[in-house]
Amino acid sequence: MMALDMTREYAFEMATSAIRFGSGATREVGADLVDLGLRNILLFTDPNLTKLSPVVTALESLEANGIHYTLYDRVEVEPSDRSMNEAIRFASSQEYDAIVAVGGGSTIDTAKVANLYACYPADFLDYVNQPIGKGKPVPGPVKPLIAIPTTAGTGSETTGVAVFDYKPLHAKTGIAHRRLKPALGIVDPENTRSLPSQVAAASGLDVLCHAIESFTAIPFTERPLPERPILRPSYQGSNPISDLWSLEALRLTAKYIRRAVADPSDDEARTSMILASSYAGIGFGNAGVHLPHGMSYPVAGLVKTFRAPGYEAVDHPMVPHGISVILNAPAVFRFTASASPERHLKAAQTLGADIEHAHPDDAGRILADELIRLMQDLRMPNGLSALGYGSSDIPALVEGTLPQHRVTKLSPRPAGADELARLFEDAMTSW
Ligand SMILES: NC(=O)c1ccc[n+]([C@@H]2O[C@H](COP(=O)([O-])OP(=O)(O)OC[C@H]3O[C@@H](n4cnc5c(N)ncnc54)[C@H](O)[C@@H]3O)[C@@H](O)[C@H]2O)c1
């Protein structure tokens, strides 16, 4: 028998929420709650969505089924520790059986965090990822959360991850635990019909990066073996099952993102993008993401004056998550490709590159060029300098990335402070 190296990981595990997919499925949420015996609901959304069709449809379904609900529509777009604490105070002051979250990643993540602390009160940093927080595990089951996404982006309906901006450090961090996974994700393509095209572009590029980063993350076998199975992280590194979801998400995104952004009435494109978003969520929710996401957290957290078109409902400078990620991506993949040229070439090919005669040494450039073409077509800012960053900001950007171990250690090529500084310099201008 082959000798096993008992210091290295040998197994991986797949976990995801139950997902129901279908046009119009939002109308079923009231009946779901009745069938689960859950009669007293908190409905979370953001102030912009509260009057729009996804929320109106969900509320009609609750009313038609005799569900008592209390509306919380003060979710902050790109939530912070401040807005999370406000939502925690609200949920903790209510008697409720379950939460329904109707919105993008900001809403679903806020609902996850509010539910956690309402169920298991603790100091705010207790459950927050190390080294910023204490990384304590969620002590037991939380109350059921039904997540109804309205963006084709984060895949938060499939994952046990919640992300927020931690203001004291000017960088995003989060809470990650399998018990935070929604009990059910209702993925309804009707809900993205009203998405402004620039939000569709930014959130769609988040899907793209989830797919490529999870596919190019270190193989799960390169992580150390955990002492107990329960200590196996959700973000395990690339693995054969995540690969299937991530590659299919990338294929769908490559085929449909331009159409979905150009025309919200293109049903085939819109439907395919929200499907791709959940596929990528299942892929990256188990494999993880790496440097483009790790570097995006300070890019968002240190925002200066940037305001993105399409996000007019937000009344302060803000870098939308998908933009903060994609601007790092070309520089990162030029850097990481040498660790797994065949995977980087496969991603480039899925995006449309002809790789028949490609040399492995060119894999990073070929993938980066495909991404830049897409960024130009979707009118992304031309690099971090277009957000107002310059070389003098690099030390702070590096400092904000270094604590993001949970994702940066999944990079197929290790990146310390010097490498990160060079990557940020390279990401200042994309083309
Ligand atoms: N939990 C995870 O696994 C995960 C993964 C990636 C990103 N995130 C986080 O999710 C957040 C970003 O979420 P997002 O990109 O889904 O967007 P969002 O929730 O921040 O929403 C962006 C904007 O679009 C508007 N909007 C959303 N749906 C709409 C619709 N159907 N019609 C009209 N307007 C609509 C919102 O009101 C808001 O103004 C960030 O905080 C990011 O860090 C979480």
The ligand as an ORCA input file, in Angstrom:
! r2SCAN-3c Opt
* xyz 0 1
  N     -20.792     36.275      1.212
  C     -19.998     36.084      0.206
  O     -19.600     34.963     -0.061
  C     -19.594     37.269     -0.630
  C     -18.891     37.055     -1.826
  C     -18.551     38.152     -2.594
  C     -18.886     39.433     -2.163
  N     -19.551     39.627     -0.988
  C     -19.942     40.966     -0.510
  O     -21.203     41.318     -1.082
  C     -21.295     42.750     -1.246
  C     -21.616     43.113     -2.674
  O     -22.853     42.549     -3.021
  P     -23.470     42.699     -4.500
  O     -22.406     42.895     -5.498
  O     -24.391     41.561     -4.653
  O     -24.278     44.074     -4.461
  P     -24.974     44.905     -3.288
  O     -25.821     44.060     -2.430
  O     -23.903     45.701     -2.616
  O     -25.900     45.887     -4.150
  C     -25.310     46.845     -5.020
  C     -26.325     47.909     -5.432
  O     -27.251     47.351     -6.353
  C     -28.583     47.582     -5.915
  N     -29.382     46.433     -6.358
  C     -29.206     45.143     -6.005
  N     -30.072     44.363     -6.651
  C     -30.826     45.182     -7.430
  C     -31.888     44.962     -8.355
  N     -32.339     43.743     -8.639
  N     -32.441     46.053     -8.957
  C     -31.957     47.299     -8.725
  N     -30.948     47.556     -7.891
  C     -30.382     46.501     -7.245
  C     -28.488     47.717     -4.411
  O     -29.585     48.451     -3.885
  C     -27.164     48.462     -4.285
  O     -27.357     49.850     -4.473
  C     -19.934     43.289     -0.792
  O     -20.014     43.730      0.540
  C     -19.024     42.095     -0.938
  O     -17.879     42.170     -0.120
  C     -19.915     38.553     -0.237
*
